[in-house]
Amino acid sequence: MPVAVTPETVEAKVIETIVSFGPEVDDVNRASTFEALDVDSLDLVELAQVIEDEFGIALKGDDVKDIKTVGEVIDLVVSRA
């Protein structure tokens, strides 16, 4: 059963997942860019899979290709819920 989709749960899961790619947790916030965090396109594909598994929301390549910040991905997921 998917987890409730709230801005807080999505933010927590997105940040947890991004930290698993290597950045320090203190460096990851809504304003962080994926470029600054050294998160690449393969990481974003993995992040999209985690979001789908956790919240039941599918993000396609076109959805994430223009996303530059952590906050943008959080807002996208919340808006799809």
C-alpha positions in Angstrom: 0.0 0.0 0.0 1.5 3.3 -1.0 2.5 5.8 1.7 0.4 8.9 2.1 1.6 11.6 -0.3 2.2 14.8 1.7 4.9 17.4 1.0 6.6 16.2 4.1 6.6 12.5 3.3 7.7 13.2 -0.3 10.5 15.5 0.8 11.8 13.1 3.4 11.8 10.2 0.9 13.4 12.2 -1.9 16.1 13.6 0.4 16.8 10.1 1.8 17.1 8.7 -1.7 19.4 11.5 -2.9 21.7 11.1 0.1 22.0 7.4 -0.8 23.6 8.5 -4.1 26.4 10.2 -2.2 25.7 13.8 -1.2 25.8 14.7 2.5 22.4 15.1 4.1 23.3 18.7 5.2 23.8 19.6 1.5 20.4 18.4 0.3 17.4 20.8 0.6 14.6 22.0 -1.7 16.9 24.6 -3.3 19.7 22.2 -4.1 20.3 21.6 -7.7 21.0 18.1 -9.0 24.1 19.4 -10.7 25.5 20.8 -7.5 24.8 17.5 -5.7 26.5 15.6 -8.6 23.2 13.6 -9.2 23.2 12.4 -12.8 20.5 11.2 -15.1 20.9 7.5 -14.0 20.4 8.7 -10.4 17.2 10.5 -11.5 15.9 7.3 -13.1 16.5 5.5 -9.8 14.8 8.3 -7.9 11.8 8.1 -10.2 11.6 4.3 -9.5 11.8 4.9 -5.7 9.0 7.5 -6.0 6.8 5.0 -8.0 7.5 2.2 -5.5 6.9 4.3 -2.5 4.0 6.5 -3.6 2.5 4.8 -6.6 3.2 7.8 -8.8 5.0 7.2 -12.1 7.4 9.8 -13.4 8.5 9.4 -17.0 11.7 10.7 -18.6 9.9 13.7 -20.0 8.7 14.6 -16.5 12.1 14.8 -15.0 14.3 15.9 -17.9 13.7 19.6 -17.1 13.8 19.3 -13.4 16.8 21.0 -11.9 16.2 21.2 -8.1 15.1 18.9 -5.3 12.1 21.2 -4.6 10.9 20.8 -8.2 10.8 17.1 -8.0 9.0 17.2 -4.6 6.4 19.6 -6.0 5.9 17.5 -9.1 5.2 14.3 -7.1 2.8 16.2 -4.7 1.0 17.7 -7.7 0.5 14.2 -9.2 -0.9 12.7 -6.1 
